[in-house]
Amino acid sequence: MEAAKQNRYVDSFMRVALLPHRFPRDEERTILAFCKTPELVKQAAGTDLIKKIQEGAIKLREYDYVIAHPNILTDLVPIRGLMKRKFPNVRSGTLDPAEF
């Protein structure tokens, strides 16, 4: 590196920058995934799980994240009030047409 004058050089240096927030990787996260395609239902939940959530058999607060495929979004509308901020949307990255 050079300073303002060409014949004056800055000593080589090495610094460690501390990040303000830790990113724990050991932490377990619970994810609930919804889709409607028969091939993907093997990996994710289908419409039968929506009925169980409406009945109260499954609590959404037990899951950290809820993700969904766009083809099941219309089926999720009845439980939107239960999901509140966990309802899948594009901005938060929880609604994506990509395969799980």
Backbone hydrogen bonds, N-H to C=O, Kabsch-Sander energy under -0.5 kcal/mol:
donor,donor_aa,acceptor,acceptor_aa,energy
3,A,5,K,-0.5
3,A,8,R,-2.0
8,R,5,K,-1.0
9,Y,7,N,-0.6
10,V,1,M,-1.3
17,A,15,R,-0.5
18,L,16,V,-0.5
31,I,29,R,-0.5
32,L,65,Y,-2.6
33,A,31,I,-0.5
34,F,67,I,-2.1
35,C,45,A,-2.4
41,V,37,T,-1.8
42,K,38,P,-0.6
43,Q,40,L,-1.3
44,A,40,L,-2.2
45,A,33,A,-3.6
49,L,46,G,-0.8
50,I,46,G,-0.7
51,K,47,T,-1.3
52,K,48,D,-1.4
53,I,49,L,-2.0
54,Q,50,I,-2.1
55,E,51,K,-2.0
56,G,52,K,-0.9
57,A,52,K,-1.9
58,I,52,K,-1.0
62,E,59,K,-1.0
63,Y,60,L,-1.6
64,D,30,T,-1.6
65,Y,30,T,-2.0
67,I,32,L,-2.6
68,A,94,T,-2.5
69,H,34,F,-1.6
72,I,69,H,-1.8
73,L,70,P,-1.0
75,D,72,I,-0.7
76,L,72,I,-1.1
76,L,73,L,-0.6
77,V,73,L,-0.6
79,I,76,L,-1.2
80,R,77,V,-1.7
83,M,79,I,-1.9
84,K,80,R,-2.2
86,K,83,M,-2.2
87,F,84,K,-1.2
93,G,90,V,-1.0
94,T,89,N,-1.6
95,L,89,N,-0.9
96,D,68,A,-1.7
